[in-house]
């Protein structure tokens, strides 16, 4: 992968400047991560979904009311 910065000679001396392609790459990765999080496609969400099923809410309410665990 190419370097994210290029040395450039400016009036203040030699400085590291970010390349435009690097900025676009970083923006694309940020958008991809935001969309993945929004739609629940992150590895953490996948683990949460697989850990327990949705279950039956009505049965859970009855168990709670009956005091059964």
N, C-alpha and C positions, 0 to 999 in steps of 0.2 A: 504494500500500500504506500502511496506517495506521502511525503511529509506534509503535515497540516499547515506548516508555515514555511515561508521562504525568506531568507535574509535579503533586506533591501537597504540600499544606501539612501539616507534622507539627510535633510539639513541638520538634524540632530545626531547624526552618526548612523551606524549600522543597527538596524532594528529588525525584529521578526514580525512579519505581517501575515495574517491569515489569508489563505487563498480563497477565492469565491467558491470553488468546487467543494472545499472543506465545509464552508458555511452552509451550502445547500444540502450536503450530506447530513450534517448535524440537524438541520431543520426537518429533513425527511424522517430521520430516526425519531425525533421528538413527536412528530405527527403520528407516526406508526405506533409508538408507545401509547399515546393518548387514545387512539382509536381502539387499540387492543384492550386497554383498561376500561374504556367505555362499554365495550361489548362483552366484557367478562372473559377475555381470551388469554389472560395472563396465567402463568403456571400456578400462582397462588390461588386464583379463582378456580382453576381446574381441580386442584387438590381439595378445595372446600366443597365443590359440587360432588366429587366422588366419595368424600368421607361419609356422608349420610344422605339418605334419600329424602325426598320431600315429606314422605309419610302422610298419614291421614290426620288432618287437623282435628276432625270431629272426635276420633278415637283418643287423641292426646288430651282434648278438653275433658272427655268423660273420665279418663284415668286420673286427671288432676282433681276433678270434682269428687271422685270416689276415694281419693287418697291413696290409690295404688301407685306404686313406683315403677 
